[in-house]
Amino acid sequence: MAKKKKSVKKESVKKKSVRRAWTTADVRELKSLAKKKVGVSKISKALKRTVGATAVKAHQLGVSLDTRG
């Protein structure tokens, strides 16, 4: 009789997030892109941060991320 291979269930490995402080250059770029009405997803990619982190920082600074004309 042939042995059956046991299926190994892969555990979902969660990547540990590393918190980075916001530099003055990051804040300057966030404000600049927000003023140009760039969407939050594009801003977050430019800053290499999550959408949530970008939105929270903008709110803390009182910067609107509204892209409507």
C-alpha positions as a Python dict, from the first residue, in 0.01 Angstrom:
ca = {
    (1, 'M'): (0, 0, 0),
    (2, 'A'): (121, 346, -88),
    (3, 'K'): (149, 597, 191),
    (4, 'K'): (-73, 900, 163),
    (5, 'K'): (93, 1235, 209),
    (6, 'K'): (-59, 1442, 481),
    (7, 'S'): (-165, 1780, 361),
    (8, 'V'): (19, 2042, 560),
    (9, 'K'): (-196, 2340, 636),
    (10, 'K'): (7, 2653, 596),
    (11, 'E'): (-47, 2897, 875),
    (12, 'S'): (-107, 3248, 755),
    (13, 'V'): (207, 3436, 841),
    (14, 'K'): (134, 3794, 936),
    (15, 'K'): (408, 4036, 849),
    (16, 'K'): (516, 4241, 1149),
    (17, 'S'): (467, 4608, 1071),
    (18, 'V'): (744, 4846, 1152),
    (19, 'R'): (638, 5189, 1267),
    (20, 'R'): (823, 5481, 1118),
    (21, 'A'): (813, 5834, 1248),
    (22, 'W'): (676, 6103, 1020),
    (23, 'T'): (958, 6327, 902),
    (24, 'T'): (911, 6691, 809),
    (25, 'A'): (973, 6589, 447),
    (26, 'D'): (693, 6329, 470),
    (27, 'V'): (453, 6586, 611),
    (28, 'R'): (553, 6840, 346),
    (29, 'E'): (492, 6589, 67),
    (30, 'L'): (158, 6483, 219),
    (31, 'K'): (41, 6845, 228),
    (32, 'S'): (168, 6913, -123),
    (33, 'L'): (-5, 6611, -276),
    (34, 'A'): (-327, 6677, -86),
    (35, 'K'): (-330, 7034, -217),
    (36, 'K'): (-302, 6894, -572),
    (37, 'K'): (-613, 6679, -500),
    (38, 'V'): (-421, 6352, -542),
    (39, 'G'): (-612, 6052, -403),
    (40, 'V'): (-520, 5907, -66),
    (41, 'S'): (-413, 5574, -219),
    (42, 'K'): (-163, 5745, -448),
    (43, 'I'): (-35, 5961, -164),
    (44, 'S'): (14, 5657, 57),
    (45, 'K'): (208, 5477, -216),
    (46, 'A'): (429, 5781, -270),
    (47, 'L'): (502, 5798, 103),
    (48, 'K'): (536, 5416, 134),
    (49, 'R'): (275, 5409, 409),
    (50, 'T'): (-66, 5250, 451),
    (51, 'V'): (-382, 5429, 345),
    (52, 'G'): (-496, 5430, 708),
    (53, 'A'): (-175, 5582, 840),
    (54, 'T'): (-185, 5848, 571),
    (55, 'A'): (-548, 5936, 641),
    (56, 'V'): (-489, 5954, 1017),
    (57, 'K'): (-187, 6183, 978),
    (58, 'A'): (-377, 6410, 739),
    (59, 'H'): (-661, 6434, 992),
    (60, 'Q'): (-417, 6515, 1274),
    (61, 'L'): (-268, 6793, 1059),
    (62, 'G'): (-609, 6923, 957),
    (63, 'V'): (-536, 6847, 591),
    (64, 'S'): (-831, 6754, 372),
    (65, 'L'): (-790, 6452, 146),
    (66, 'D'): (-1109, 6536, -42),
    (67, 'T'): (-1047, 6487, -416),
    (68, 'R'): (-1370, 6647, -534),
    (69, 'G'): (-1324, 6955, -751),
}
